[in-house]
Amino acid sequence: MKIEKNYLEKSLATLIVTSFILGFFFKENSSGGGQIDYQSVINNFLLFKEFSLNEINWDLYQSTSLPIYYIITKYLIPMNNWSLYLSIFTFIASFITVILFYKALSLKLKNKSFDWGLFLIAIIPMLSPFFRTSAYWSLEENFGYLFFLLSILFYIISQDKKEFFGLAIFFGCCAFYARQNYAFISIILFLYYFNFQNFFTKKNIIICILFFLFLSPSLYFFYNWGGFDPLGGIRVKFQKENIIVVLSNFFLYLLPFLIFYDFDQIKKIIKIRINIIISIILILMIFFIFFFISEISNETLYYKNKLGGGMVYKIIFHNNLLITNFYIQKLLFILTGFIGLLFILLFSLNNLNFFIFSFITLIIFSNVSTVYQEYFDPLIFFSVLLFTDIIKSKIFNKYRVILIFYFFSILLIAYIVKIIL
């Protein structure tokens, strides 16, 4: 039986890796936005190649992220046949990202030998339509994952070998330069390393100096931009409807992990009778519905232009053949958001790092003009397995192949939704 399981895991892993490589040669665009976003990459890459950093006209910069991707590729990628080299560079960086993820999971589990089952879990991001498209179309996103995982890798190592904490901080700050929403990594590292019981220790001083040195260059960009992005700060004011969109994406990506959740720990933490818990949840749900019901209309940007929102949004509002009443669609969407919130709270029990990640993500993406699914896939997947103990449960070992089919179905649905819309 064990031989059959290993054979299945090896076969699935081979298929996923092969499809990922083939996607590069066929220039796959499973997310639907690769070709469009690539035009911005071309513009930004040539902008950095042509001008020095202090000469760049930021009005021409077509990204909301800090430009570490273009600063690095400026010096690594030659102008001769640059498009091909940039594509290969991004693809290799994406491949390394998955290897780093496997290494981080191995260290978390203290595995000393190669584990095909764990490797199969680590390569699930290769099924993400957004990770794949970014890898093939030289987009910025996967560069952020690379630094994020390097930071987490050294964070795990530093728990035994304390001298590596500086590298964890360095790569955590690099992740921030790839995407501002990766600020959560720096917060997690600071809370973990800083000794709040004795402020004026040598290590605390070193930690503060490192964060200052690594993050202070970002002030140059924020000063020139007049805010936290080239458009002059937070692009739009806080939007309540974005909260539901963000939470619905958490619902989508946390859902399959419920089967691995140890619900016994809830009984240990929350010593309240089940009928009281259900009553509290129902009261919160009613309040949640009344608070958000008026925020979603058929004139919103998401609905009108069919851009953003994510898969849950599109399935409920644009591809819903069963429920055509818009008011009921709104109720259904708000309920998925509420369940997404419950999922976050559930997975945050005894997991402060996951709560910080979820909270920072919710705050940041509630203040953008349009929320896209690519902001969460595969970031939530990385965070669940790295910040919680789901992967250590016995039931995870037994049924982990379910995750493969779940995320493969998301890839297929992404193709279908792209064709329909």
Stockholm file with secondary structure:
# STOCKHOLM 1.0

chainA/1-421         MKIEKNYLEKSLATLIVTSFILGFFFKENSSGGGQIDYQSVINNFLLFKEFSLNEINWDLYQSTSLPIYYIITKYLIPMNNWSLYLSIFTFIASFITVILFYKALSLKLKNKSFDWGLFLIAIIPMLSPFFRTSAYWSLEENFGYLFFLLSILFYIISQDKKEFFGLAIFFGCCAFYARQNYAFISIILFLYYFNFQNFFTKKNIIICILFFLFLSPSLYFFYNWGGFDPLGGIRVKFQKENIIVVLSNFFLYLLPFLIFYDFDQIKKIIKIRINIIISIILILMIFFIFFFISEISNETLYYKNKLGGGMVYKIIFHNNLLITNFYIQKLLFILTGFIGLLFILLFSLNNLNFFIFSFITLIIFSNVSTVYQEYFDPLIFFSVLLFTDIIKSKIFNKYRVILIFYFFSILLIAYIVKIIL
#=GR chainA/1-421 SS CHHHHHHHHHHHHHHHHHHHHHHHHTTCCTTSCHHHHHHHHHHHHHHHHHSCGGGCCGGGCCCSSCSHHHHHHHHHSCSTTHHHHHHHHHHHHHHHHHHHHHHHHHHHHTCCSCCHHHHHHHTGGGGCHHHHHHHHTTCSHHHHHHHHHHHHHHHHHHTTSGGGHHHHHHHHHHHHHHCGGGHHHHHHHHHHHSCSSSTTCHHHHHHHHHHHHHHTTHHHHHHHHTSSSTTTSSSSCCCHHHHHHHHHHHHHHHGGGGGGCCTHHHHHHCCSCHHHHHHHHHHHHHHHHHHHGGGCCTTSHHHHHCCSSCHHHHHHHTSCSSCCCHHHHHHHHHHHHHHHHHHHHHHHTTCHHHHHHHHHHHHHHTTSSCCCGGGTTTHHHHHHHHHSSGGGSHHHHHHTHHHHHHHHHHHHHHHHHHHHC
#=GC SS_cons         CHHHHHHHHHHHHHHHHHHHHHHHHTTCCTTSCHHHHHHHHHHHHHHHHHSCGGGCCGGGCCCSSCSHHHHHHHHHSCSTTHHHHHHHHHHHHHHHHHHHHHHHHHHHHTCCSCCHHHHHHHTGGGGCHHHHHHHHTTCSHHHHHHHHHHHHHHHHHHTTSGGGHHHHHHHHHHHHHHCGGGHHHHHHHHHHHSCSSSTTCHHHHHHHHHHHHHHTTHHHHHHHHTSSSTTTSSSSCCCHHHHHHHHHHHHHHHGGGGGGCCTHHHHHHCCSCHHHHHHHHHHHHHHHHHHHGGGCCTTSHHHHHCCSSCHHHHHHHTSCSSCCCHHHHHHHHHHHHHHHHHHHHHHHTTCHHHHHHHHHHHHHHTTSSCCCGGGTTTHHHHHHHHHSSGGGSHHHHHHTHHHHHHHHHHHHHHHHHHHHC
//
